[in-house]
Amino acid sequence: MTRRTPQNGSSRTPRSASRAATPAPSTHARKKVSTPFRLGVIFVSVAGVAAVLLFQKAQLSAALRPGEALEIQFAEAHRLRPAVSDVKIAGVSVGVVRSVDRGDDRTTVEVKVDEEALEAMGTAPSARIRPATLLGGNYYVEIIPGGRRGTFAGTIPVERTELPVELDGVSSAFPAEARRGVQSSTKALDQTLDRGGADSLRALVRSAPAPLRSTGEVLAGLQGTQPRRDLSRLVSGLENASTVLSSRNADLGNSVTDLAAVTRVLESRRDDLASVTRSMPGTLEETSQMLDELDGVLTTLEETAEPARPAVHELARVLDRAAPVLAKARPVVGDLRGVLRDARPLVHTLVPTARDLDATVDNVRGPVLDRVNGPIIGQLMSPWHGTDEYAKGGADRPLYKELGYMLSNLAAANSADVNGSMISFQPAVGPASLAGLPISLEQLFSAYATGVQQ
């Protein structure tokens, strides 16, 4: 059986056969096609969520921040940004601004602060908006503690809040001509510094400390002894003087003319003035030393004068009464001239004797007086107590008293009368008179008395 071929010479395959010949896609191939798409979708979704979270980071941080909510009323918000502007106490961050509600006449700012900050505020705190830098930019809320100790609760009213003063607001208070003048002055100052002014300023700063100290002393001296009164009195006096001078212009002209003449005289004697000025520091120093010494003398004289005042009054009366005595003593004093004339050779003779006596005193003053002041005086001033077998002898009286008693007894023992001299002798016997025994009777009696007492 033969197959018929088409006329065009091409073989035609049945449709069913062609479908059977093409392989169907497998499940693994479908996974390879769909997996990158799904990963891309997931990545885009996660990136979108992350972007949203990043853009809302400040709001989320402010909402999730722990603490207590607090309202502050300002006249205006003045560039406060919710969830961005900080809240500080004494420069320490304690919270963040949560919301800004702008009203017709005031703005209510809700902040969230730490619980410890509420205790540090006091019962009546105040607040103000301050720039983070001198030029502005970021602003924050500064809370100033006030009132009594305690935890704050409530709203800080607008009466206890302040707004910052901007630099442009300060400059706008000046007229336009003044601002242009400041600009031109700044340019001129820059040109001056470029043309050697900076070097001159450095030289001035290097040489400034010594003149500034002197200037400080001069300014302190201008304040007077009573700085709160003398300077104001000086200004008032100068004002009165200027008023008088302005009312007498003719006299003022004559004074200026005379001052010109005085100036010419001073100019002609400038060399003498320079010499005096050069010697003035030494003169002032010597004068200061003299015044210091004179101050001590005057103080001593003042202390001496008061006790001496009664003696001076008595001296006046003594001099009044001594006048007749001196009149009678005048002949005696006249006769003393001859006596003094005759005594002059005796005085000349006594000079070498005085020198020898001085050497003798120096010799005695050395080791002799040291020995007398040392062991001899010490021995005489110390009491005597016996040792060994004389252990119980002696007394608490010093030795010089015992010697005095001994000499007085010797003087009493040796007496003399018309019949001649006589020495008193009184022998006596005691328990210790017997010697050579193993124990004396005095020691025996002492031991017996001790045993009876026990």
Secondary structure, DSSP 4 states (H G I P E B T S, - for coil): -PPPPPTTS-----HHHHHHHSPPPPHHHHHHHHHHHHHHHHHHHHHHHHHHHHHTHHHHHHHH--SEEEEEEES---S--TTTSEEEETTEEEEEEEEEEE-SS-EEEEEEE-HHHHHHH-SS-EEEEEEEETTEEEEEEEEE--SSSS---SEE-GGGEE----HHHHHHTS-HHHHHHHHHHHHHHHHHIIIIIHHHHHHHHHH-HHHHHHHHHHHHHHT-SSHHHHHHHHHHHHHHHHHHHHH-HHHHHHHHHHHHHHHHHHHHTHHHHHHHHHHHHHHHHHHHHHHHHHHHHHHHHHHHHHHHHHHHHHHHHHHHHHHHHHHHHHHHHHHHHHHHHHHHHHHHHHHHHHHHHHHHHHHIIIIIHHHIIIIIHHHHHSEEE--GGGTT-EEEEEHHHHHHHHHHHHHHHEEEETTEEEE-------TT---SSSS-HHHHHHHHHHHHH-
